[in-house]
Amino acid sequence: MHWTRWTGLALLALLLAGCSSGPVRRVSEPSARIQQLTVRADGSWSTELRIENFSSIPMRFGNVDLAVKVADAETGRLRAQPNLTIGPESADVITVTVMPDAAGKFAAADALASGRSLAYSLSGRIDATPDEGKQRSFDLDRNGVLSPAPGLPGVLR
């Protein structure tokens, strides 16, 4: 009798395990931040934009359109079509060039010359396609701070 009860429990456990559908496929909002900003000789900025995939599945990032604000004023837009697949709970970096307005150029130059940090915000949209899914648009609103990189003239990190 004791043997029958344990056999029944083991069969029930196997039956329930067979009903599972595999790992959970969770799609979460991605994020982006400026990892590095380099002021070029022509006044443009080369930005290293870090895109973070918080989903439990790979996501293909097809379109990025983000306004960059410095000192509470939009100074330029980061626009790119990276067509980049980022694995689950991972991140990757793309390079995007932007020509900031005069206020943005001044703010970056002031931060670099004085050795102070530069506060910024990104707002806009990132389009991503989950693995084996339909493309979705995600709104992004993020604040960040960059500081001069020691020994690297014109670079904020």
N, C-alpha and C positions, 0 to 999 in steps of 0.2 A: 504494500500500500504506500509506504514512504517513497519507494522508487517511482511509482506511478505519478505521484504529485510533482516531483522534481522534473520528470520527463515532460509532463504537461506544461509546467512553467517554462522550461527550455523551449518547447515548441511554440508557445505563445510569444516569447521574446523574439524568436526567429521570424515569426509571422509579422510582428510589428516592425522589425528591422527591414523587412522586405517592402513595407508600405512607404518608407521614407523616399523623398524625391531627390535626395542628394543635398549638396551644400546650398545654403541660402544665397540667392542672387539679389543682392541689395544694391540699388542705385542711389547714391548720395550726391548732394551738390558738390561740384568741384570748387576749387579755389585757385587764386593766382596772386602772386606778389612779385614785386621787383626784387630780384636777388642782387643785381648789380647795375649801376647806371654809369656809363662812361661818357663824359662830355668830349665830343670830337672837335677838331680844329675849325670845322665849318659851322659850329654852334649846334649841330644836331646831337641827339642823344642815342647811344647804342644801349639798349636795355636788355638785360638777361631776365626774361620773364619766366618764373618758376610756376608751372601748372601742376596742381596737386589733385590726384584722383583718389577720393575717399571711398569709392564704391568697392564692393567685393568682387567685381568682374572687370575685365579690361574695358576701357573706353577709348573711342577714336575722337580726337578733338579736331574739328574741321574749321571752325571760325572763331576768332577772338576779336572783339571790338570793345575796348575799354578806354574811358576818359581818364586822363591823368590830371589830378588837381594838386596844385602846390599853393600854399597860402590862400586856401579857400576859393581859388579861381582855376577854371579849366585851362590847362596850359598846352595840351596836345592830346592826341589819341594814339593808342597802341592798337594797330589793326594788323592782323595776320591770318593766314590760312595754313596752319602747320600740317594738317592731315597726319597727325601724330597719334599713334596708339600708345597709351600709358597703361601699364599693368595694374592689377588690383592693389589698392592702398599703396600706391607709389607716386612718384613725381618725375617730371622731366623739365628741361630748360630749353626755351627757344630764344633766339635773338630777334628783337624788333627794333627798327630805327624809327625815331620820331623827331620831327622838327618842332621844338617847343616855341611858344610865343615869347616876346621880350621879357615878360614878367617871370616866366619859367627859367629862361636863361640867366636872368639876374639872380633869382633865388638860388640856383645851383652854384653859380659863381661865388655868391656871398658865402654859402655853406662851405665851399671848398677853401676859399681864402681865409675864412675865420676859424676853420677847424670845427665848425658846429654841425649838428645833424640837420637833415632836411626831412620834414614831415610831408607825406603825400597820401593821396587816397586814389583808389581805382574804383570806378563804377561803370557798369555796362553789362555785356552779355558774352557768354561763352557757349558755343554750340558743341554738343558731344553726342556720340552715338554709342549706346551700350553694345557690348558684344552680342550679336544676333538680335538687335532691337532697332527701334526707330530713333531717328535723330531728335534730340530734345534741346531746348534753349534754357540756360540757367542764368539768372540774374546774379550779378556779383557786386558787392559793396564792401570794400576792405580798406583799412587804414594801415599805414606802415611808416617806418622811419629809416632813413639811410644815413650813414655816417661816412666821413672821408676815410678812405683806406690808406693807412700809413705806408709811405714809400711808393704809392701808385698815384702820380699826379692826374687829376681829372677824374678820379674814380670814387664813387660812393657805393657803399655796401650796407 
